[in-house]
């Protein structure tokens, strides 16, 4: 999967790096900078070696990015970060699944590739800033939510540090998605109505089970109820996540009126998938343990810290108290129990619109 970057320069020799994926957000980011009088060049970054020649959405993305670059009179260059992506992101991705956890590769990808490898490359080219199409805002060295609540992407950027933030610009942070699409349409971009990208960062949409199975051996096992009754077989614990309902193949146990089954736990030692019906108490957690935890700015001086948190993207802010319990571990106690708190995912902390940081969920109780 590739990524386009545009390098802009104004009359004061200020350089800006704009990440362009071929999507509408990055295209409008480049457009806005171009309209401000910047001179822009493009760089295509290949971060995944595509072995399946029949599956190459990157070619379509590149074509869209090239179209925008042509319209904006932007020259296109190429750079390859596939080795960095494999070492810094994908190896961790596989290790987490192998350990029975559910990672979020987009967060690590932002930290290690988009705002580290990109930034280092930009500095080598004499750039002062990089810019992306993320819907977030920055004031000095603080990270704020984007104004469009449906598109705010601060959840994915909590692992950035002050240095990365102060050298990054987010032109779309004050805009709505609707406004961005209208700008793209007015500019005549053919991707103005293009769907947002989904799937694994830089790899894209795949048949997840078969893709993961190419790298990790599946270990089928027993599906058990919370009470210990065997009711089915799973294809491998790595293919399931807490709260999952689809794909269990156990239905309502021949009772059309029965409540659906949900994954409530993974028994790694015995290779068993534990499920329960309906709103089982085991689906909910009053608190969680997170480690390691990253604070974007200074480490808070006093605990417990009153804040709000998200345990998944697009979740509404949940009131909580954060307590430091030692060894870089923090206990997050929620005002209301949270559903499907998943080990390996991230909990992200806020005070109002300000993103404080976050950490990896160890477990929820």
C-alpha positions as a Markdown table, in Angstrom:
| # | Residue | x | y | z |
|---|---|---|---|---|
| 1 | Unk | 0.0 | 0.0 | 0.0 |
| 2 | Unk | 1.4 | 3.4 | -0.8 |
| 3 | Unk | 1.2 | 6.9 | 0.5 |
| 4 | Unk | 1.7 | 10.2 | -1.3 |
| 5 | Unk | 3.4 | 13.1 | 0.4 |
| 6 | Unk | 3.5 | 16.6 | -1.0 |
| 7 | Unk | 6.3 | 19.0 | -0.2 |
| 8 | Unk | 5.4 | 22.7 | -0.2 |
| 9 | Unk | 7.6 | 25.8 | -0.1 |
| 10 | Unk | 6.5 | 29.4 | 0.3 |
| 11 | Unk | 8.4 | 32.6 | -0.4 |
| 12 | Unk | 10.1 | 32.4 | 3.0 |
| 13 | Unk | 11.6 | 29.0 | 2.2 |
| 14 | Unk | 9.2 | 27.3 | 4.6 |
| 15 | Unk | 8.8 | 23.6 | 3.7 |
| 16 | Unk | 5.6 | 21.6 | 4.5 |
| 17 | Unk | 5.1 | 17.9 | 4.1 |
| 18 | Unk | 1.5 | 16.9 | 3.2 |
| 19 | Unk | 0.5 | 13.2 | 3.4 |
| 20 | Unk | -1.7 | 12.3 | 0.3 |
| 21 | Unk | -3.3 | 8.9 | 0.2 |
| 22 | Unk | -5.3 | 9.4 | -2.9 |
| 23 | Unk | -8.3 | 10.2 | -0.7 |
| 24 | Unk | -10.3 | 13.3 | -0.5 |
| 25 | Unk | -8.9 | 14.5 | 2.9 |
| 26 | Unk | -5.3 | 14.6 | 1.9 |
| 27 | Unk | -6.2 | 16.0 | -1.5 |
| 28 | Unk | -8.0 | 19.0 | 0.1 |
| 29 | Unk | -5.0 | 19.4 | 2.5 |
| 30 | Unk | -2.7 | 19.8 | -0.5 |
| 31 | Unk | -5.3 | 22.1 | -2.2 |
| 32 | Unk | -5.5 | 24.4 | 0.8 |
| 33 | Unk | -1.7 | 24.8 | 1.0 |
| 34 | Unk | -1.5 | 25.4 | -2.8 |
| 35 | Unk | -4.2 | 28.1 | -2.5 |
| 36 | Unk | -2.0 | 29.7 | 0.2 |
| 37 | Unk | 0.7 | 30.2 | -2.3 |
| 38 | Unk | 3.0 | 27.2 | -1.5 |
| 39 | Unk | 5.0 | 25.4 | -4.1 |
| 40 | Unk | 4.1 | 21.7 | -3.7 |
| 41 | Unk | 5.9 | 18.5 | -4.8 |
| 42 | Unk | 4.6 | 15.0 | -4.3 |
| 43 | Unk | 6.3 | 11.9 | -2.8 |
| 44 | Unk | 4.8 | 8.4 | -3.1 |
| 45 | Unk | 5.8 | 6.2 | -0.1 |
| 46 | Unk | 5.5 | 2.5 | -0.5 |
| 47 | Unk | 5.2 | 0.9 | 2.9 |
| 48 | Unk | 4.0 | -2.6 | 2.0 |
| 49 | Unk | 5.4 | -5.0 | -0.6 |
| 50 | Unk | 2.4 | -6.2 | -2.5 |
| 51 | Unk | 2.8 | -9.9 | -3.3 |
| 52 | Unk | -0.8 | -10.5 | -4.6 |
| 53 | Unk | -0.8 | -8.9 | -8.0 |
| 54 | Unk | -4.5 | -9.4 | -8.3 |
| 55 | Unk | -5.1 | -7.3 | -5.2 |
| 56 | Unk | -3.5 | -3.9 | -5.4 |
| 57 | Unk | -5.8 | -1.1 | -4.3 |
| 58 | Unk | -2.6 | 1.0 | -4.0 |
| 59 | Unk | -2.6 | 1.4 | -7.8 |
| 60 | Unk | -6.0 | 3.0 | -7.6 |
| 61 | Unk | -5.0 | 5.3 | -4.8 |
| 62 | Unk | -1.8 | 6.3 | -6.6 |
| 63 | Unk | -3.9 | 7.1 | -9.7 |
| 64 | Unk | -6.2 | 9.3 | -7.7 |
| 65 | Unk | -3.2 | 11.0 | -6.0 |
| 66 | Unk | -1.5 | 11.5 | -9.4 |
| 67 | Unk | -4.7 | 13.1 | -10.8 |
| 68 | Unk | -4.8 | 15.6 | -7.9 |
| 69 | Unk | -1.1 | 16.3 | -8.3 |
| 70 | Unk | -1.6 | 16.9 | -12.0 |
| 71 | Unk | -4.4 | 19.3 | -11.3 |
| 72 | Unk | -2.4 | 21.2 | -8.7 |
| 73 | Unk | 0.7 | 21.0 | -10.8 |
| 74 | Unk | 2.5 | 18.9 | -8.2 |
| 75 | Unk | 5.6 | 16.8 | -9.2 |
| 76 | Unk | 5.6 | 13.3 | -7.9 |
| 77 | Unk | 8.6 | 11.5 | -6.3 |
| 78 | Unk | 8.8 | 8.0 | -4.7 |
| 79 | Unk | 10.2 | 6.7 | -1.4 |
| 80 | Unk | 10.1 | 3.3 | 0.2 |
| 81 | Unk | 9.5 | 2.6 | 4.0 |
| 82 | Unk | 8.5 | -1.0 | 3.7 |
| 83 | Unk | 11.4 | -2.2 | 5.8 |
| 84 | Unk | 10.5 | 0.3 | 8.6 |
| 85 | Unk | 6.9 | -0.7 | 8.5 |
| 86 | Unk | 7.6 | -4.4 | 8.8 |
| 87 | Unk | 10.0 | -3.9 | 11.7 |
| 88 | Unk | 8.2 | -1.2 | 13.7 |
| 89 | Unk | 4.6 | -2.0 | 13.0 |
| 90 | Unk | 3.8 | -5.3 | 11.4 |
| 91 | Unk | 6.0 | -7.5 | 13.6 |
| 92 | Unk | 4.3 | -6.0 | 16.7 |
| 93 | Unk | 0.9 | -6.6 | 15.0 |
| 94 | Unk | 1.6 | -10.3 | 14.5 |
| 95 | Unk | 3.1 | -10.7 | 18.0 |
| 96 | Unk | 0.0 | -9.2 | 19.6 |
| 97 | Unk | -2.4 | -11.5 | 17.7 |
| 98 | Unk | -0.2 | -14.5 | 18.6 |
| 99 | Unk | -0.5 | -13.5 | 22.2 |
| 100 | Unk | -4.3 | -13.5 | 22.0 |
| 101 | Unk | -4.6 | -9.7 | 22.1 |
| 102 | Unk | -6.3 | -7.4 | 19.5 |
| 103 | Unk | -3.8 | -4.6 | 18.5 |
| 104 | Unk | -4.6 | -1.3 | 16.7 |
| 105 | Unk | -1.9 | -1.0 | 14.0 |
| 106 | Unk | -3.1 | 2.4 | 12.9 |
| 107 | Unk | -1.9 | 4.0 | 16.2 |
| 108 | Unk | 1.6 | 2.5 | 16.0 |
| 109 | Unk | 1.7 | 3.3 | 12.3 |
| 110 | Unk | 1.1 | 6.9 | 13.0 |
| 111 | Unk | 3.8 | 7.0 | 15.7 |
| 112 | Unk | 6.5 | 5.1 | 13.8 |
| 113 | Unk | 5.8 | 5.7 | 10.2 |
| 114 | Unk | 3.7 | 8.8 | 9.4 |
| 115 | Unk | 5.1 | 11.0 | 12.1 |
| 116 | Unk | 8.6 | 9.5 | 12.5 |
| 117 | Unk | 9.9 | 8.0 | 9.3 |
| 118 | Unk | 8.1 | 10.7 | 7.4 |
| 119 | Unk | 9.3 | 13.5 | 9.7 |
| 120 | Unk | 12.9 | 12.3 | 9.5 |
| 121 | Unk | 12.7 | 12.2 | 5.7 |
| 122 | Unk | 11.2 | 15.6 | 5.6 |
| 123 | Unk | 14.0 | 17.0 | 7.8 |
| 124 | Unk | 16.5 | 15.6 | 5.4 |
| 125 | Unk | 14.8 | 17.5 | 2.6 |
| 126 | Unk | 15.0 | 20.7 | 4.7 |
| 127 | Unk | 11.3 | 20.8 | 5.6 |
| 128 | Unk | 10.1 | 22.7 | 8.7 |
| 129 | Unk | 6.7 | 21.0 | 9.0 |
| 130 | Unk | 4.7 | 18.0 | 7.9 |
| 131 | Unk | 0.9 | 18.2 | 7.4 |
| 132 | Unk | -1.7 | 15.5 | 7.1 |
| 133 | Unk | -5.4 | 15.1 | 6.5 |
| 134 | Unk | -6.2 | 14.1 | 10.0 |
| 135 | Unk | -9.2 | 15.7 | 11.6 |
| 136 | Unk | -7.5 | 17.0 | 14.7 |
| 137 | Unk | -6.2 | 20.4 | 15.9 |
| 138 | Unk | -3.0 | 21.5 | 17.4 |
| 139 | Unk | -2.3 | 24.5 | 19.7 |
| 140 | Unk | 1.4 | 24.8 | 20.3 |
| 141 | Unk | 2.4 | 21.4 | 21.7 |
| 142 | Unk | -1.1 | 20.2 | 22.7 |
| 143 | Unk | -3.4 | 17.9 | 20.6 |
| 144 | Unk | -7.1 | 18.8 | 20.4 |
| 145 | Unk | -10.0 | 17.0 | 18.9 |
| 146 | Unk | -11.2 | 17.9 | 15.4 |
| 147 | Unk | -14.2 | 20.1 | 15.4 |
| 148 | Unk | -16.2 | 17.6 | 13.4 |
| 149 | Unk | -17.3 | 15.1 | 16.1 |
| 150 | Unk | -18.0 | 12.4 | 13.5 |
| 151 | Unk | -14.5 | 12.6 | 12.1 |
| 152 | Unk | -12.3 | 13.5 | 15.1 |
| 153 | Unk | -9.2 | 11.3 | 14.8 |
| 154 | Unk | -7.3 | 12.2 | 18.0 |
| 155 | Unk | -7.8 | 8.6 | 19.2 |
| 156 | Unk | -5.2 | 7.5 | 16.6 |
| 157 | Unk | -2.6 | 10.2 | 17.4 |
| 158 | Unk | -2.4 | 9.9 | 21.2 |
| 159 | Unk | 1.1 | 8.2 | 21.0 |
| 160 | Unk | 2.7 | 11.3 | 19.4 |
| 161 | Unk | 5.2 | 13.3 | 21.5 |
| 162 | Unk | 5.6 | 17.1 | 21.7 |
| 163 | Unk | 8.3 | 17.2 | 19.1 |
| 164 | Unk | 6.2 | 15.3 | 16.6 |
| 165 | Unk | 3.2 | 17.5 | 17.2 |
| 166 | Unk | 5.1 | 20.9 | 17.1 |
| 167 | Unk | 6.4 | 20.0 | 13.7 |
| 168 | Unk | 3.0 | 18.8 | 12.3 |
| 169 | Unk | 0.1 | 20.8 | 10.8 |
| 170 | Unk | -3.5 | 19.6 | 10.5 |
| 171 | Unk | -5.3 | 21.9 | 8.1 |
| 172 | Unk | -8.6 | 20.0 | 8.3 |
| 173 | Unk | -9.0 | 20.2 | 12.0 |
| 174 | Unk | -11.5 | 23.1 | 11.9 |
| 175 | Unk | -13.5 | 21.6 | 9.0 |
| 176 | Unk | -16.3 | 19.1 | 8.6 |
| 177 | Unk | -16.2 | 16.2 | 6.2 |
| 178 | Unk | -19.0 | 17.6 | 4.3 |
| 179 | Unk | -17.2 | 20.9 | 3.8 |
| 180 | Unk | -14.0 | 19.0 | 2.7 |
| 181 | Unk | -16.0 | 17.1 | 0.1 |
| 182 | Unk | -17.6 | 20.3 | -1.3 |
| 183 | Unk | -14.1 | 21.8 | -1.6 |
| 184 | Unk | -12.9 | 18.8 | -3.5 |
| 185 | Unk | -15.9 | 18.8 | -5.8 |
| 186 | Unk | -15.5 | 22.5 | -6.5 |
| 187 | Unk | -11.8 | 21.9 | -7.3 |
| 188 | Unk | -12.9 | 19.2 | -9.8 |
| 189 | Unk | -11.1 | 16.4 | -8.0 |
| 190 | Unk | -12.4 | 13.1 | -9.3 |
| 191 | Unk | -12.1 | 11.5 | -5.8 |
| 192 | Unk | -14.4 | 14.1 | -4.2 |
| 193 | Unk | -17.0 | 11.3 | -3.4 |
| 194 | Unk | -14.5 | 8.5 | -2.7 |
| 195 | Unk | -15.2 | 6.3 | 0.3 |
| 196 | Unk | -13.0 | 6.7 | 3.3 |
| 197 | Unk | -10.2 | 4.0 | 3.4 |
| 198 | Unk | -10.6 | 1.2 | 5.9 |
| 199 | Unk | -8.6 | -1.9 | 6.8 |
| 200 | Unk | -5.1 | -2.3 | 8.1 |
| 201 | Unk | -2.8 | 0.8 | 7.9 |
| 202 | Unk | -0.9 | 0.8 | 4.6 |
| 203 | Unk | -2.2 | -2.7 | 3.8 |
| 204 | Unk | -5.8 | -2.0 | 3.2 |
| 205 | Unk | -8.9 | -4.0 | 3.2 |
| 206 | Unk | -8.4 | -7.8 | 3.1 |
| 207 | Unk | -10.2 | -11.0 | 3.9 |
| 208 | Unk | -8.8 | -10.7 | 7.4 |
| 209 | Unk | -8.9 | -14.4 | 8.3 |
| 210 | Unk | -7.0 | -15.6 | 5.3 |
| 211 | Unk | -4.6 | -12.7 | 5.4 |
| 212 | Unk | -3.7 | -13.3 | 9.1 |
| 213 | Unk | -3.4 | -17.1 | 8.4 |
| 214 | Unk | -0.7 | -16.4 | 5.9 |
| 215 | Unk | 1.6 | -15.2 | 8.7 |
| 216 | Unk | 0.4 | -17.1 | 11.8 |
| 217 | Unk | -0.7 | -20.8 | 12.1 |
| 218 | Unk | -4.3 | -21.1 | 13.2 |
| 219 | Unk | -5.0 | -23.3 | 16.3 |
| 220 | Unk | -8.6 | -24.4 | 16.3 |
| 221 | Unk | -10.2 | -25.2 | 19.6 |
| 222 | Unk | -13.3 | -25.5 | 21.7 |
| 223 | Unk | -16.0 | -22.8 | 22.3 |
| 224 | Unk | -17.3 | -22.9 | 25.9 |
| 225 | Unk | -20.0 | -21.1 | 27.8 |
| 226 | Unk | -19.1 | -19.1 | 30.9 |
| 227 | Unk | -20.4 | -22.1 | 32.8 |
| 228 | Unk | -17.9 | -24.5 | 31.1 |
| 229 | Unk | -20.2 | -26.2 | 28.7 |
| 230 | Unk | -18.7 | -27.0 | 25.2 |
| 231 | Unk | -21.0 | -25.7 | 22.5 |
| 232 | Unk | -18.9 | -25.4 | 19.4 |
| 233 | Unk | -15.5 | -25.0 | 17.8 |
| 234 | Unk | -13.4 | -21.9 | 16.9 |
| 235 | Unk | -11.0 | -21.5 | 14.1 |
| 236 | Unk | -8.2 | -20.0 | 16.2 |
| 237 | Unk | -8.3 | -17.5 | 19.0 |
| 238 | Unk | -6.5 | -14.8 | 16.9 |
| 239 | Unk | -9.6 | -14.5 | 14.7 |
| 240 | Unk | -11.9 | -13.3 | 17.5 |
| 241 | Unk | -12.2 | -10.3 | 19.7 |
| 242 | Unk | -14.1 | -9.4 | 22.9 |
| 243 | Unk | -17.7 | -8.5 | 22.2 |
| 244 | Unk | -17.8 | -10.3 | 18.8 |
| 245 | Unk | -21.1 | -11.8 | 17.8 |
| 246 | Unk | -20.7 | -12.6 | 14.1 |
| 247 | Unk | -18.8 | -15.6 | 12.9 |
| 248 | Unk | -19.2 | -17.8 | 15.9 |
| 249 | Unk | -21.3 | -20.4 | 14.1 |
| 250 | Unk | -23.2 | -21.4 | 17.2 |
| 251 | Unk | -26.4 | -19.4 | 16.5 |
| 252 | Unk | -29.1 | -19.5 | 19.0 |
| 253 | Unk | -28.6 | -23.2 | 19.8 |
| 254 | Unk | -31.7 | -24.1 | 17.6 |
| 255 | Unk | -33.9 | -21.7 | 19.5 |
| 256 | Unk | -34.9 | -18.7 | 17.3 |
| 257 | Unk | -35.9 | -16.8 | 20.4 |
| 258 | Unk | -32.6 | -17.3 | 22.2 |
| 259 | Unk | -30.3 | -14.4 | 22.8 |
| 260 | Unk | -27.2 | -14.2 | 20.6 |
| 261 | Unk | -23.8 | -15.3 | 21.8 |
| 262 | Unk | -20.9 | -12.9 | 22.4 |
| 263 | Unk | -17.2 | -13.5 | 23.0 |
| 264 | Unk | -16.4 | -12.6 | 26.6 |
| 265 | Unk | -12.9 | -14.0 | 27.1 |
| 266 | Unk | -10.1 | -16.0 | 25.6 |
| 267 | Unk | -8.5 | -18.8 | 27.5 |
| 268 | Unk | -5.0 | -18.7 | 26.0 |
| 269 | Unk | -3.6 | -21.6 | 28.1 |
| 270 | Unk | -6.3 | -24.1 | 27.1 |
| 271 | Unk | -7.0 | -22.5 | 23.7 |
| 272 | Unk | -10.7 | -22.0 | 24.5 |
| 273 | Unk | -13.0 | -19.3 | 23.4 |
| 274 | Unk | -15.4 | -18.3 | 26.2 |
| 275 | Unk | -18.9 | -17.0 | 25.2 |
| 276 | Unk | -22.1 | -15.9 | 26.9 |
| 277 | Unk | -25.6 | -14.9 | 25.8 |
| 278 | Unk | -27.2 | -11.5 | 25.9 |
| 279 | Unk | -25.9 | -8.8 | 28.2 |
| 280 | Unk | -23.8 | -11.1 | 30.4 |
| 281 | Unk | -22.0 | -9.2 | 33.2 |
| 282 | Unk | -18.6 | -10.6 | 31.9 |
| 283 | Unk | -19.1 | -8.4 | 28.8 |
| 284 | Unk | -18.7 | -5.2 | 31.0 |
| 285 | Unk | -15.9 | -3.7 | 32.9 |
| 286 | Unk | -16.0 | -1.1 | 35.7 |
| 287 | Unk | -12.3 | -0.5 | 35.4 |
| 288 | Unk | -9.2 | -1.4 | 33.4 |
| 289 | Unk | -5.5 | -1.6 | 33.7 |
| 290 | Unk | -3.4 | 0.1 | 31.0 |
| 291 | Unk | 0.3 | -0.2 | 30.4 |
| 292 | Unk | 2.5 | 1.3 | 29.0 |
| 293 | Unk | 0.9 | 4.7 | 29.1 |
| 294 | Unk | 2.1 | 7.7 | 27.1 |
| 295 | Unk | 1.4 | 11.3 | 28.1 |
| 296 | Unk | 1.6 | 13.8 | 25.2 |
| 297 | Unk | 2.8 | 16.6 | 27.4 |
| 298 | Unk | 4.0 | 16.5 | 31.0 |
| 299 | Unk | 3.3 | 13.6 | 33.3 |
| 300 | Unk | 0.3 | 14.7 | 35.5 |
| 301 | Unk | 1.5 | 16.0 | 38.8 |
| 302 | Unk | -1.4 | 14.6 | 40.9 |
| 303 | Unk | -3.5 | 11.4 | 40.9 |
| 304 | Unk | -6.2 | 10.3 | 40.9 |
| 305 | Unk | -6.8 | 12.4 | 37.8 |
| 306 | Unk | -10.4 | 13.2 | 36.8 |
| 307 | Unk | -10.8 | 12.9 | 33.0 |
| 308 | Unk | -12.8 | 11.1 | 30.3 |
| 309 | Unk | -11.7 | 8.2 | 28.1 |
| 310 | Unk | -12.4 | 6.2 | 25.0 |
| 311 | Unk | -11.7 | 2.5 | 24.8 |
| 312 | Unk | -12.4 | 2.4 | 21.0 |
| 313 | Unk | -12.7 | 4.9 | 18.1 |
| 314 | Unk | -16.0 | 6.8 | 17.8 |
| 315 | Unk | -17.0 | 6.0 | 21.3 |
| 316 | Unk | -18.5 | 8.9 | 23.3 |
| 317 | Unk | -16.2 | 10.2 | 26.0 |
| 318 | Unk | -16.7 | 8.2 | 29.2 |
| 319 | Unk | -16.1 | 9.9 | 32.6 |
| 320 | Unk | -13.4 | 8.2 | 34.6 |
| 321 | Unk | -10.7 | 8.5 | 37.3 |
| 322 | Unk | -7.1 | 7.6 | 36.4 |
| 323 | Unk | -4.9 | 6.3 | 39.2 |
| 324 | Unk | -1.2 | 5.5 | 39.0 |
| 325 | Unk | -0.5 | 2.1 | 40.5 |
| 326 | Unk | 3.2 | 1.7 | 39.8 |
| 327 | Unk | 5.5 | 0.1 | 37.2 |
| 328 | Unk | 4.0 | 2.3 | 34.5 |
| 329 | Unk | 0.6 | 0.8 | 35.1 |
| 330 | Unk | -2.5 | 2.9 | 35.6 |
| 331 | Unk | -6.0 | 1.9 | 36.7 |
| 332 | Unk | -8.9 | 3.6 | 34.9 |
| 333 | Unk | -12.2 | 3.5 | 36.8 |
| 334 | Unk | -15.3 | 4.4 | 34.8 |
| 335 | Unk | -18.4 | 6.1 | 36.1 |
| 336 | Unk | -20.4 | 3.5 | 34.2 |
| 337 | Unk | -19.3 | 0.0 | 33.2 |
| 338 | Unk | -17.9 | -0.3 | 29.7 |
| 339 | Unk | -18.7 | -3.0 | 27.2 |
| 340 | Unk | -16.1 | -5.2 | 25.6 |
| 341 | Unk | -12.9 | -3.6 | 27.0 |
| 342 | Unk | -10.4 | -5.4 | 24.8 |
| 343 | Unk | -6.7 | -6.3 | 25.8 |
| 344 | Unk | -4.3 | -4.9 | 23.1 |
| 345 | Unk | -6.6 | -2.0 | 22.2 |
| 346 | Unk | -6.0 | 1.5 | 23.4 |
| 347 | Unk | -7.6 | 3.6 | 26.0 |
| 348 | Unk | -7.2 | 7.3 | 25.2 |
| 349 | Unk | -7.6 | 10.1 | 27.8 |
| 350 | Unk | -9.2 | 13.6 | 27.5 |
| 351 | Unk | -10.0 | 16.7 | 29.4 |
| 352 | Unk | -12.6 | 18.5 | 27.3 |
| 353 | Unk | -11.2 | 18.7 | 23.7 |
| 354 | Unk | -7.6 | 18.2 | 24.8 |
| 355 | Unk | -6.1 | 14.7 | 24.3 |
| 356 | Unk | -3.8 | 13.9 | 27.3 |
| 357 | Unk | -2.4 | 10.7 | 26.0 |
| 358 | Unk | -3.3 | 7.0 | 26.4 |
| 359 | Unk | -2.1 | 3.5 | 26.9 |
| 360 | Unk | -2.5 | -0.1 | 25.9 |
| 361 | Unk | -5.3 | -2.0 | 27.7 |
| 362 | Unk | -3.9 | -5.0 | 29.7 |
| 363 | Unk | -7.3 | -6.1 | 31.0 |
| 364 | Unk | -10.7 | -5.0 | 32.1 |
| 365 | Unk | -12.7 | -6.1 | 35.2 |
